[in-house]
Amino acid sequence: QVQLDESGGGLVQAGGSLRLSCAASGGTFSSYPMGWFRQAPGKEREFVAGISASGATYYADSVKGRFTISRDNAKNTVYLQMNSLKPEDTAIYYCAARWGTVVATSARAYDAWGQGTQLTVSS
């Protein structure tokens, strides 16, 4: 029922900033916990950040202090503001939604996924 579409990826210099967007359609966006995940070549898909329907936020240790997740329910959109980017942040970033109450850190807990957007951080 829900479609997710990420955008905003690209090529950024180390230390730079970028904002990813995830637009949702076809569901009641305001009720979904949302998450951002990323997957680098040869690596497991990993949790980056999550936000509950009430606005509570959660971050992986690797991005705390650098990334900020937010949501705009009027626009059915979740954002990931990424600052102080490092080459190790290079990955495909995926937006995800789950039909539950709380944010989860496991990809297996999410029910809908976007197609992904590529972030490349150069040195």
Phi, psi and chi 1 to 4 in degrees:
 res  aa     phi    psi   chi1   chi2   chi3   chi4
   1 GLN       -  -37.1 -176.8 -177.8   15.1      -
   2 VAL   -98.7  133.5  174.5      -      -      -
   3 GLN  -112.9  133.4  177.9  105.2   34.1      -
   4 LEU  -119.9  135.6  -56.8  175.8      -      -
   5 ASP  -133.2  113.6  -66.6  -66.0      -      -
   6 GLU   -87.2  152.3  -55.6   96.9  -26.2      -
   7 SER  -154.8  166.5   62.1      -      -      -
   8 GLY   106.7   -4.3      -      -      -      -
   9 GLY   -70.6  170.4      -      -      -      -
  10 GLY   165.8 -164.1      -      -      -      -
  11 LEU  -103.0  125.2  175.8   62.1      -      -
  12 VAL  -133.1  144.9 -174.2      -      -      -
  13 GLN   -73.8  148.3  -62.0  -87.9   10.3      -
  14 ALA   -54.5  136.9      -      -      -      -
  15 GLY    90.3   -9.6      -      -      -      -
  16 GLY   -84.0 -176.1      -      -      -      -
  17 SER  -131.7  155.1  -62.0      -      -      -
  18 LEU  -157.5  149.6 -157.2   66.2      -      -
  19 ARG  -118.8  125.1 -172.5  179.4   72.6  165.7
  20 LEU   -94.4  146.9  -55.4 -177.5      -      -
  21 SER  -124.9  148.2  -61.8      -      -      -
  22 CYS  -133.9  111.6  173.2      -      -      -
  23 ALA   -97.9  131.2      -      -      -      -
  24 ALA  -109.0  145.5      -      -      -      -
  25 SER  -144.6  154.7   61.1      -      -      -
  26 GLY    87.1    9.7      -      -      -      -
  27 GLY  -153.8 -177.0      -      -      -      -
  28 THR   -92.4   84.3   53.5      -      -      -
  29 PHE   -54.9  -39.6  173.4   79.0      -      -
  30 SER   -63.7  -17.4   62.3      -      -      -
  31 SER   -94.8   -6.7   67.5      -      -      -
  32 TYR   -94.4  128.9  -55.4  142.6      -      -
  33 PRO   -64.6  139.1  -21.7   34.5      -      -
  34 MET  -122.9  149.5  -58.2  -69.2  -65.9      -
  35 GLY  -139.2  154.9      -      -      -      -
  36 TRP  -112.7  132.2  -75.0   98.3      -      -
  37 PHE  -124.9  162.4  -69.2   77.3      -      -
  38 ARG  -142.0  154.0   66.3 -172.5 -178.2 -172.6
  39 GLN  -140.7  118.5 -171.2  162.1   22.5      -
  40 ALA   -95.0  158.5      -      -      -      -
  41 PRO   -54.6  129.1  -27.0   36.1      -      -
  42 GLY    75.2    4.7      -      -      -      -
  43 LYS  -114.1  159.2  -58.0  -67.7 -174.2 -179.8
  44 GLU   -74.3  146.7 -175.9  179.4   84.6      -
  45 ARG   -62.9  129.6 -177.1  168.4   47.1 -174.8
  46 GLU  -126.9  149.7   66.1  173.3  -10.7      -
  47 PHE   -69.1  136.4  174.5   79.5      -      -
  48 VAL  -111.8  -53.9  175.7      -      -      -
  49 ALA  -158.8  154.7      -      -      -      -
  50 GLY  -144.0  156.6      -      -      -      -
  51 ILE  -142.7  132.5 -174.7  166.1      -      -
  52 SER   -81.7  172.1   73.3      -      -      -
  53 ALA   -61.9  -28.7      -      -      -      -
  54 SER   -87.4   -4.8   64.5      -      -      -
  55 GLY    99.7    2.1      -      -      -      -
  56 ALA   -67.3  136.5      -      -      -      -
  57 THR  -116.6  152.7   57.6      -      -      -
  58 TYR  -142.2  142.9  -53.7   85.0      -      -
  59 TYR  -137.3  145.8  -61.9   94.3      -      -
  60 ALA   -67.5  147.8      -      -      -      -
  61 ASP   -56.5  -33.0  -72.0  -17.1      -      -
  62 SER   -67.8  -18.0   59.2      -      -      -
  63 VAL  -119.9   -2.7  -54.5      -      -      -
  64 LYS   -58.0  134.4  -78.4 -178.3  179.9  177.2
  65 GLY    86.4  -11.8      -      -      -      -
  66 ARG  -115.4  -36.5  -60.7 -170.3  -62.4  121.2
  67 PHE  -108.6  148.6  -70.0   11.8      -      -
  68 THR  -134.1  125.4  -57.1      -      -      -
  69 ILE   -99.1  141.8 -172.5  171.1      -      -
  70 SER  -149.6  166.5   61.9      -      -      -
  71 ARG  -139.8  147.5   65.1 -167.1  -60.4  158.4
  72 ASP  -123.1   97.8 -174.4  -19.9      -      -
  73 ASN   -66.5  -28.8  -70.3  -22.8      -      -
  74 ALA   -64.9  -27.6      -      -      -      -
  75 LYS  -103.7    2.5  -64.4 -178.3  177.2  179.7
  76 ASN    51.5   45.4  -72.5   -5.3      -      -
  77 THR  -136.2  139.6  -58.9      -      -      -
  78 VAL  -115.5  144.4   62.9      -      -      -
  79 TYR  -121.2  154.7  -56.8   95.9      -      -
  80 LEU  -131.5  105.2 -174.8   67.3      -      -
  81 GLN   -85.5  122.8  177.5   65.9   47.6      -
  82 MET  -117.8  118.7  -56.2  180.0  -67.7      -
  83 ASN  -118.5  163.8  -60.6  -34.2      -      -
  84 SER    49.4   49.0  -58.5      -      -      -
  85 LEU   -66.2  145.0  -75.5  163.9      -      -
  86 LYS  -120.2  154.7  -55.0  173.7 -179.3  179.3
  87 PRO   -54.6  -33.0  -29.5   37.0      -      -
  88 GLU   -70.6   -7.5   50.5  -97.6   45.6      -
  89 ASP   -79.7  -10.0  -65.6  -41.4      -      -
  90 THR   -59.0  124.3  -64.4      -      -      -
  91 ALA  -177.7  171.3      -      -      -      -
  92 ILE   -87.8  128.2  -60.4  174.0      -      -
  93 TYR  -102.5  131.2  -77.1   71.3      -      -
  94 TYR  -118.9  138.2  -62.9   92.3      -      -
  95 CYS   -93.9  143.0  177.2      -      -      -
  96 ALA  -143.1  151.1      -      -      -      -
  97 ALA  -128.9  150.0      -      -      -      -
  98 ARG  -130.5  147.9   68.2 -177.6  -57.4  -98.9
  99 TRP   -89.3   69.8  -39.1  145.4      -      -
 100 GLY  -149.3 -166.4      -      -      -      -
 101 THR  -103.2  -37.6  -58.1      -      -      -
 102 VAL  -112.7  155.7  -60.6      -      -      -
 103 VAL   -67.6  139.4  170.1      -      -      -
 104 ALA  -120.5  152.3      -      -      -      -
 105 THR   -99.2   -9.1   57.9      -      -      -
 106 SER   -91.4  131.4  172.1      -      -      -
 107 ALA   -60.5  -28.3      -      -      -      -
 108 ARG   -66.3  -17.1  -67.8  150.9   59.1 -170.5
 109 ALA   -85.3   -6.6      -      -      -      -
 110 TYR   -99.9  147.4  -73.0   78.4      -      -
 111 ASP  -108.4  -23.3  -59.8  -70.7      -      -
 112 ALA  -134.7  141.2      -      -      -      -
 113 TRP  -134.3  146.0  -66.3   85.3      -      -
 114 GLY   -82.3  178.5      -      -      -      -
 115 GLN   -81.7  -15.0   80.3  -73.7   -8.6      -
 116 GLY    96.6  150.4      -      -      -      -
 117 THR  -136.1  135.6 -174.1      -      -      -
 118 GLN   -84.2  129.5  175.6   73.4   47.8      -
 119 LEU  -114.3  126.6  169.9   68.0      -      -
 120 THR  -122.6  124.0  -58.7      -      -      -
 121 VAL  -110.6  118.0 -176.9      -      -      -
 122 SER   -95.8  154.4   65.1      -      -      -
 123 SER   -97.6      -   59.5      -      -      -
